[in-house]
Amino acid sequence: MPVVRWGEQTFPLHGNETVLDALLRNGVSVSYACKSGSCGSCMLQAREGTVPARAQAGLKDSWKAQGYFLACVCVPEADLAAAPLGAEARIRATIISLGNLSPSVKQVLVRRDVASDIRPGQYIAIIRPDGLARSYSVAGLPEEDVLEFHVRLIPNGRMSGWLHNDACVGDRVTTLGPSGECFYVPGNEDQPLLLAGTGTGLAPLWGVLRDALRCGHRGPIHVFHGAVHQGGLYLCDELRSLTQTHEHVTYTPVLLTGDPIPGTEIGAIDKVILGRFPKLAGWRAYLAGDPDIVRSLKMQLFLAGAGSRDILADAFLHSAD
């Protein structure tokens, strides 16, 4: 039976137990959120032992080389010595702005103490002083001095409730990341782009869109943002403004239900997209938002001709607690 060593303590792993579950079961305080390998909040460092490949999926090569891994999906086949991340991975930051994008979405701007290579569309874990961690996609441009996040208020959400109601400008937090591969890569500037998301899945798409334009992307860019009702849409004016200054950009807000509104489609976002673009061979797609919708869209876009390597997606998952 493999064991996980944490400092001077040793904990046997039960069955296919993950490193995170073993540590939590034994009272070790470890940051985590989604418990599915998506958010990066539970990242640790292996000091000894072999880390399964799945536990390092999506991490940059330099982090893999240092033994960083996601504890929530790490099921070691042999003994593993784990430790908290060093200071080089956790960067302190200051909240510098808290503004409303809609009644339920807060724009949070933070400035990190140390600059690092971050691409719009990747995600960063924000860790409160009490250790609570949640991950949010980066919506800002790489040359901007701050990180921009869009935080939806979730009922009983501990982090979103704090950022919406209690956090103040000047509060200090810790950041971890970036992680994720849903970002624009220059090199095929004439390729059609499809950016589709629901809710605050717009955040990474907003970053990817502006990054693509900054890099001189010439091909058509189609942005679809879905919400259940009108109040779930935001940045509408900003997106429409971009379509006025960039003829190759189109923006389509999509509402699941309701009466028809000029300039807005009614229906499921996947049906709206595929009804307009039934053949997507040669396209690159960026997807974000509700995990069920993202999974369905990935399959449907693939069946419509988009290559699997050209479908980049980060589903949003609520915290496990």
C-alpha positions in Angstrom: 0.0 0.0 0.0 1.6 3.3 -1.0 2.0 6.1 1.5 2.2 9.8 1.3 4.8 11.6 3.4 4.1 15.1 4.6 6.9 16.5 6.7 7.5 14.1 9.5 4.1 12.4 9.1 3.3 9.4 7.0 -0.2 8.5 5.8 -1.2 5.2 4.1 -3.4 5.6 1.0 -6.6 3.7 1.1 -7.4 2.0 -2.2 -7.4 4.5 -5.0 -7.4 7.4 -2.6 -5.9 10.7 -3.9 -3.1 12.6 -2.1 -5.5 15.4 -1.3 -8.1 13.1 0.3 -5.5 11.3 2.3 -4.2 14.7 3.7 -7.6 16.0 4.4 -8.6 12.7 6.1 -5.7 13.1 8.4 -6.4 16.7 9.3 -3.8 18.4 7.1 -4.9 21.9 6.0 -4.5 22.1 2.2 -6.1 24.5 -0.2 -8.5 23.1 -2.7 -11.7 23.9 -4.6 -13.0 21.8 -7.5 -11.4 18.4 -6.6 -11.4 17.4 -10.3 -8.0 18.6 -11.5 -9.4 21.7 -13.1 -8.7 24.7 -10.9 -5.1 24.2 -9.7 -5.9 25.3 -6.2 -4.5 22.1 -4.6 -1.2 22.1 -6.3 1.7 20.6 -4.2 5.3 19.7 -4.9 6.7 16.1 -4.9 10.0 16.0 -3.1 10.4 12.2 -3.7 8.6 9.6 -5.7 7.0 9.5 -9.2 4.0 11.6 -10.0 1.3 10.1 -12.3 1.0 11.9 -15.6 -2.6 12.8 -15.0 -1.7 14.7 -11.9 0.4 17.1 -14.0 -1.9 17.5 -17.0 -2.1 21.1 -18.1 0.8 22.3 -16.0 3.6 24.2 -17.8 6.8 22.2 -18.4 8.9 24.2 -15.9 6.4 23.3 -13.1 6.4 19.6 -14.1 10.2 19.6 -13.9 10.0 20.9 -10.4 7.6 18.1 -9.3 4.5 20.2 -9.1 1.3 18.2 -9.2 -2.5 18.4 -8.6 -3.2 16.6 -5.3 -6.9 16.1 -6.0 -6.2 13.8 -9.0 -2.9 12.3 -7.9 -3.2 8.5 -7.0 0.4 7.4 -6.6 1.4 3.9 -7.5 4.3 4.1 -5.0 5.3 6.1 -2.0 5.3 9.9 -2.5 6.8 12.7 -0.4 4.7 15.8 -0.8 5.2 19.4 0.4 3.7 22.8 0.0 4.7 24.9 -3.0 7.6 27.3 -2.6 7.5 31.0 -2.7 8.3 31.0 -6.5 4.8 29.6 -7.2 2.7 31.6 -4.8 2.8 35.3 -5.5 1.3 37.9 -3.2 -1.2 40.4 -4.7 -3.3 43.4 -3.7 -6.9 44.0 -4.7 -7.0 47.4 -6.4 -10.5 47.6 -7.8 -13.9 46.0 -7.2 -16.6 47.0 -9.7 -19.9 45.7 -11.0 -20.2 44.4 -14.5 -23.8 43.3 -13.8 -26.0 42.8 -10.7 -24.4 39.3 -10.3 -20.9 39.7 -11.8 -18.1 41.6 -10.1 -15.0 42.8 -11.9 -12.0 42.1 -9.6 -8.6 43.7 -10.4 -5.5 42.6 -8.5 -1.9 43.6 -8.9 0.7 40.9 -8.2 3.9 41.8 -6.4 6.0 40.0 -8.9 5.3 39.9 -12.7 5.0 36.6 -14.4 4.1 35.2 -17.9 0.3 35.0 -18.0 -1.9 34.7 -21.1 -5.5 35.9 -21.2 -7.8 32.9 -21.0 -5.6 31.0 -18.5 -6.8 30.8 -14.9 -5.3 31.9 -11.6 -6.1 30.6 -8.1 -6.9 33.3 -5.6 -6.2 32.3 -2.0 -7.5 34.2 1.0 -5.5 34.7 4.1 -7.6 31.9 5.7 -6.5 29.5 3.0 -9.8 29.4 1.0 -8.9 29.1 -2.7 -10.9 29.5 -5.9 -9.7 29.8 -9.5 -10.8 32.4 -12.0 -10.0 33.0 -15.6 -7.8 36.0 -16.6 -9.6 38.5 -18.8 -6.9 41.1 -19.1 -4.2 41.6 -21.7 -0.7 40.5 -21.0 0.8 44.0 -21.1 -1.7 45.3 -18.6 -0.3 45.9 -15.1 -3.1 44.1 -13.3 -5.1 40.8 -13.5 -8.8 41.1 -14.3 -11.3 38.5 -13.1 -15.1 38.3 -13.5 -16.6 36.7 -10.4 -20.3 35.6 -10.4 -22.0 35.7 -7.1 -22.9 32.1 -6.3 -25.6 31.4 -3.6 -23.7 30.6 -0.4 -20.4 30.9 -2.3 -17.7 31.6 0.3 -15.2 33.2 -2.0 -17.7 34.9 -4.4 -19.7 36.2 -1.4 -16.5 37.6 0.1 -15.4 39.3 -3.1 -18.9 40.7 -3.7 -19.8 41.8 -0.2 -16.8 42.0 2.2 -13.5 42.4 0.3 -12.1 45.9 0.1 -9.6 47.6 -2.1 -6.2 47.1 -0.5 -6.9 43.6 0.8 -4.0 41.2 0.3 -4.4 37.8 -1.2 -2.1 35.1 -2.6 -2.2 34.0 -6.2 -1.2 30.7 -7.7 -0.8 30.0 -11.4 -1.3 30.4 -14.3 -2.7 27.1 -15.5 -4.8 26.1 -18.5 -4.3 26.1 -22.3 -7.3 28.1 -23.4 -5.4 31.1 -24.8 -4.6 32.6 -28.2 -1.5 31.5 -30.0 -0.3 33.6 -33.0 0.8 31.9 -36.2 -2.4 31.3 -38.2 -3.9 34.8 -38.4 -6.4 34.0 -41.2 -8.0 31.1 -39.4 -11.7 31.6 -38.4 -12.2 31.7 -34.7 -15.3 30.7 -32.7 -15.5 32.0 -29.1 -18.4 30.6 -27.2 -19.3 30.7 -23.5 -22.0 30.9 -20.9 -22.2 33.1 -17.8 -18.7 34.2 -16.6 -17.3 31.9 -19.2 -17.2 35.2 -21.1 -14.1 36.2 -19.0 -11.5 34.1 -20.8 -13.2 34.8 -24.1 -13.0 38.5 -23.5 -9.3 38.1 -22.9 -8.7 35.8 -25.9 -10.6 38.2 -28.2 -8.6 41.2 -27.3 -5.3 39.3 -27.3 -6.1 38.0 -30.9 -6.9 41.5 -32.0 -3.7 42.8 -30.4 -1.7 40.1 -32.2 -3.2 41.2 -35.6 -5.6 38.3 -36.2 -7.2 38.8 -39.6 -9.6 35.9 -39.9 -13.3 36.2 -38.9 -13.9 36.1 -35.1 -17.4 35.1 -34.0 -18.3 35.6 -30.3 -21.3 33.9 -28.8 -22.3 34.6 -25.2 -25.1 32.6 -23.6 -27.3 33.3 -20.6 -30.6 32.0 -19.2 -32.1 35.5 -19.1 -31.2 39.1 -20.1 -29.6 39.8 -16.7 -27.0 37.1 -17.3 -25.4 39.0 -20.2 -22.7 41.6 -19.6 -20.1 43.6 -21.5 -22.7 43.9 -24.3 -21.8 47.5 -25.1 -18.1 46.8 -25.1 -18.4 43.8 -27.4 -20.7 45.7 -29.8 -18.2 48.5 -29.8 -15.4 46.1 -30.9 -17.6 45.0 -33.8 -17.8 48.6 -35.0 -14.0 49.1 -35.0 -13.2 45.6 -36.3 -15.3 44.5 -39.2 -14.1 40.8 -38.9 -15.6 40.5 -35.4 -19.2 39.6 -34.8 -21.0 39.3 -31.4 -24.1 37.3 -30.8 -25.8 37.3 -27.3 -27.9 34.2 -26.8 -30.8 33.8 -24.3 -32.1 30.4 -23.4 -35.6 31.6 -23.0 -37.7 34.7 -23.3 -39.2 36.9 -26.0 -37.2 37.9 -29.0 -35.0 40.9 -28.6 -33.4 42.8 -31.5 -29.8 41.6 -32.0 -30.3 38.6 -29.6 -30.8 35.0 -30.4 -33.3 32.8 -28.4 -32.5 29.2 -27.8 -29.7 26.8 -26.7 -26.3 28.2 -27.6 -25.1 25.1 -29.3 -28.1 25.0 -31.6 -27.7 28.7 -32.4 -24.0 28.2 -33.3 -24.4 25.1 -35.4 -27.5 26.5 -37.1 -25.4 29.4 -38.3 -22.1 27.5 -38.9 -22.9 23.8 -39.6 -19.4 23.1 -41.0 -16.4 24.1 -39.0 -13.5 22.4 -40.7 -10.4 24.6 -40.4 -11.8 26.6 -37.5 -10.3 27.1 -34.1 -12.8 27.2 -31.1 -12.5 28.5 -27.6 -15.2 27.3 -25.2 -15.8 28.2 -21.5 -18.6 28.2 -19.0 -21.0 25.5 -17.8 -19.2 22.2 -17.9 -22.2 20.2 -19.4 -22.5 22.8 -22.2 -18.8 22.8 -22.8 -18.6 19.1 -23.1 -21.6 18.9 -25.5 -20.2 21.7 -27.6 -16.8 20.1 -27.9 -18.4 17.0 -29.3 -20.7 18.8 -31.6 -18.0 21.0 -33.0 -15.8 18.0 -33.6 -18.6 16.3 -35.5 -19.0 19.5 -37.5 -15.4 19.2 -38.7 -13.3 21.2 -36.2 -10.1 19.4 -35.3 -9.7 18.1 -31.8 -6.5 20.1 -31.3 -8.3 23.2 -32.4 -11.0 23.0 -29.7 -9.7 24.7 -26.6 -11.9 24.5 -23.5 -11.9 25.2 -19.8 -15.2 24.2 -18.1 -16.2 26.1 -15.0 -16.7 23.9 -11.9 -18.1 25.0 -8.6 -16.1 24.3 -5.5 -16.5 20.9 -3.9 -17.6 22.3 -0.5 
